[in-house]
Amino acid sequence: MKVLLVDDEEELVTALAERLSLRGIEALWATSAEDALRFLETRSFDLAVLDVKIPKIDGLQLKKRMQNMRPSMKFIFVTGHGSDRDFQTGVSEVGADYYLVKPLKIEDLIVKMKEVLEG
């Protein structure tokens, strides 16, 4: 499984990437939407884990752009802001996906990743 983690909190994505690697999951990370899009120019991923609130291009808009580049890619959103209802409203605009609330537990993330890829 190849995963791209996108969050402007560098400590979070580096720690998640390291923990996923220890579990045999190939994980790369980006701290901006621009960096994530550059990764997709040369690499493919099974799944992206996107923070909803990232500067310049939010996670929901980033998903649209990433899907144009890699239509088979799956997505999980993470959020530490707003309510469930706010998030669901935004998600309905770009298509239903899965999401988790920060702080993330690595076990919950892995379970959700497998669920998304198998579903």
N, C-alpha and C positions, 0 to 999 in steps of 0.2 A: 504494500500500500504506500502510495506517495501522497504526501499532504503538504499543502502550503498554508502557513499560519500568517495572518495579516492583522496586526494590531500596532497602534502607535506607542504602546508601552513595551519598550525593548526588553526590559527585565522579564516580563510575562512571556513573550514569544520565545525568547532564548531558553527560558526554563522549561516551557512546554516542549520545545523541539528536543531538548536534551532528554527529557523524561520519555517522550515517544520513541526516540532512538534507542534508549535502553530496553524498550519493549519490542524492538525489531521493526519499527515503523519509520520509514524514511520521511523526515520532516525538514523542510526549509522554511525560512521565515522572512517577512518583510515588515518594515515599520511605516510604509506609506503605500497608497494605492498605486502610485507611479512605479515603485519598485516591484510590486506584485505583477503589474502588467508587463514589465520588462522580463520578469521570470518566464511568463507565459509565451514570450516570443521565441524562446529556445528550449523550453522544457514543458513536459506535460505532467499533470497531477490527476489523481483519482478524485481528490477532494480538497476543498479550501475551507478553512475556518476563518471567518471574517468578523472583525469587530464592527458593530453597527456604527459607532461614532469614531470615525477617523477623519483627520483634517482633509480639506479640499474636496475629495470625492468620498461620500459616505459609503458604508458597506453595502447598502442596497443598490446604489448606483454602480459600485464596483462589480457587484455580481452580474449585472446586465452586460457590462463590458467584457467581463471574463467569459461569460456564456457565449458571446459572439465569437470569441477566439477559440474556445474549447467547449463545444456544445454538450459533450458527454460528461463534463465535470459536475460533481455534486457539491453541495454547500451546507455548512452549518454556520449559523450566526451566534455570536456571543455578545452580551450586553451587560453593562453595569449601570445603565441609565434608563430612566423612564419606566413606564408601567408595561405590564403584559399587553394591555389593550393598545397602547401607543405602538408597540412593536408589531403586533398583529396587523394593525392598520397599514403600516409601511410595507410589511411583507406581502400583503394581499396585492399591492401594486406591482410587485416583481415576480410573484408566484410563490406558492407555499413552500416553505423549507423548515428545517429544524433549527432550534436554537437552545442555548444554555445561558444561564445567568452567572455572572462573575460574583464571587471568586469561583474559578473552575476547579473541580476535582478531576484529576487525571483519569481515574477509573470511569467516571461519568462520561468524560469526553471520548474515551476509547469505545465504550458501549454505544454511544450515539453515533460515532464514526462507522462502526460495523453495521449498525441499524440502517444508516443512510445508504451505505454501499450495497447492502443486501436488498434493500427495499426498492 
